[in-house]
Amino acid sequence: MISHAALNAVLNGSSGVLLACGYIAIRNGKVQIHKRFMISAFAVSTVFLVSYLLYHYRVGHVAFQGQGWIRPVYFVLLTSHTILAIIIVPLILITLRRALLARFDKHRIIARWTLPLWFYVCVTGVIVYLMVYQIYAPKSL
């Protein structure tokens, strides 16, 4: 059975894959396919966020166990991930709203920022999971 933390990583990684597919679709002029991928990425990211908040409400904080040079690397990664995860939520909502209202000129402008930041948050979320729960996991997890 998959752990709750692993489920969160799968959801985060899936969002990243959907974003990449949506980007490829729009670059190839496939607007409807792009729309489906991006709405799917939003839905999966929403499920992730709810799941993540429930998990940490139940479990609390899980400390990073790595020692030496990897600790500052981890904390820089975690800090950038956390800050951008907070910033990305309103950017996603604004970008999605502009697309749904067919304000594609304004959608394009903000999407150029939203997509890479959202993708970064997805990828770094999976890396943080691997570092905390797999590579440097405490023996009790």
C-alpha positions in Angstrom: 0.0 0.0 0.0 1.3 3.5 -0.9 1.9 5.8 2.0 0.1 9.2 2.3 3.4 11.0 1.7 4.2 8.9 -1.4 0.6 9.6 -2.7 1.3 13.3 -2.3 4.6 13.0 -4.3 2.7 11.0 -7.0 0.1 13.7 -7.2 2.8 16.5 -7.4 4.7 14.6 -10.1 1.6 13.9 -12.0 0.8 17.6 -12.0 4.2 18.3 -13.4 3.7 15.8 -16.2 0.3 17.3 -17.1 1.8 20.7 -17.2 4.6 19.6 -19.5 2.0 17.9 -21.8 -0.1 21.0 -21.8 2.9 23.1 -22.7 3.8 20.8 -25.6 0.2 20.8 -26.8 -0.1 24.6 -26.9 3.3 24.9 -28.6 1.9 22.6 -31.3 -1.3 24.7 -31.7 -3.5 22.1 -30.1 -5.6 24.5 -28.0 -8.3 22.1 -26.8 -5.8 19.4 -25.8 -3.8 22.1 -24.0 -7.0 23.2 -22.1 -7.7 19.6 -21.0 -4.1 19.1 -19.8 -4.1 22.4 -17.9 -7.5 21.8 -16.2 -6.3 18.3 -15.3 -3.1 19.7 -13.8 -5.2 22.2 -11.8 -7.5 19.4 -10.6 -4.6 17.1 -9.6 -2.8 20.0 -7.9 -6.0 20.8 -5.9 -6.3 17.2 -4.8 -2.6 17.3 -3.9 -3.0 20.5 -1.8 -6.0 19.1 0.2 -4.1 15.7 0.7 -0.9 17.5 1.8 -2.7 19.7 4.3 -4.6 16.7 5.7 -1.4 14.7 6.0 0.5 17.4 7.8 -2.5 18.2 10.1 -2.5 14.5 11.1 1.3 13.8 11.2 2.8 17.2 11.9 6.3 18.1 11.0 8.7 15.5 9.7 12.3 16.5 10.3 15.0 16.2 7.6 17.6 13.7 8.8 20.4 14.4 6.4 23.7 15.6 7.8 26.7 17.5 6.4 26.7 19.3 3.1 23.3 18.1 2.1 21.5 20.0 4.9 22.0 23.5 3.5 21.2 22.2 0.0 18.0 20.7 1.3 16.9 23.8 3.1 17.6 26.1 0.1 15.5 23.8 -2.0 12.8 23.6 0.6 12.7 27.4 1.1 12.5 28.1 -2.6 9.8 25.4 -3.0 7.7 26.7 -0.1 7.9 30.4 -1.1 7.0 29.6 -4.7 4.2 27.2 -3.6 2.6 30.1 -1.8 3.1 32.5 -4.7 1.9 30.1 -7.3 -1.6 29.6 -6.0 -2.9 33.1 -6.9 -1.0 33.0 -10.1 -2.6 29.7 -11.1 -6.1 31.1 -10.3 -5.5 34.3 -12.3 -4.1 32.4 -15.2 -6.9 29.9 -15.3 -9.6 32.7 -14.9 -8.1 34.6 -17.8 -8.2 31.5 -20.0 -11.8 30.6 -19.0 -12.9 34.2 -19.8 -11.2 34.0 -23.2 -8.8 36.8 -22.3 -6.0 35.0 -24.1 -3.8 38.1 -24.6 -3.6 38.6 -20.8 -3.6 34.8 -20.2 -0.5 34.4 -22.3 1.4 37.2 -20.4 0.9 35.7 -17.0 1.1 32.0 -18.2 4.7 32.7 -19.2 5.4 33.2 -15.5 2.9 30.7 -14.0 3.9 27.7 -16.0 7.6 27.5 -15.1 7.0 28.4 -11.5 4.3 25.8 -11.1 6.4 23.2 -12.8 9.3 24.1 -10.5 7.1 23.7 -7.5 5.9 20.3 -8.7 9.4 19.0 -9.4 10.9 20.3 -6.2 8.0 18.9 -4.2 8.9 15.4 -5.5 12.6 16.0 -4.7 11.8 17.2 -1.2 9.7 14.0 -0.7 12.5 11.8 -1.9 15.0 13.5 0.3 12.8 13.4 3.5 11.1 10.0 3.1 13.4 7.9 0.9 17.1 9.0 0.8 17.5 10.4 4.3 14.4 8.8 6.0 14.4 8.2 9.7 14.4 4.5 10.6 10.9 4.7 12.0 9.2 5.9 8.7 
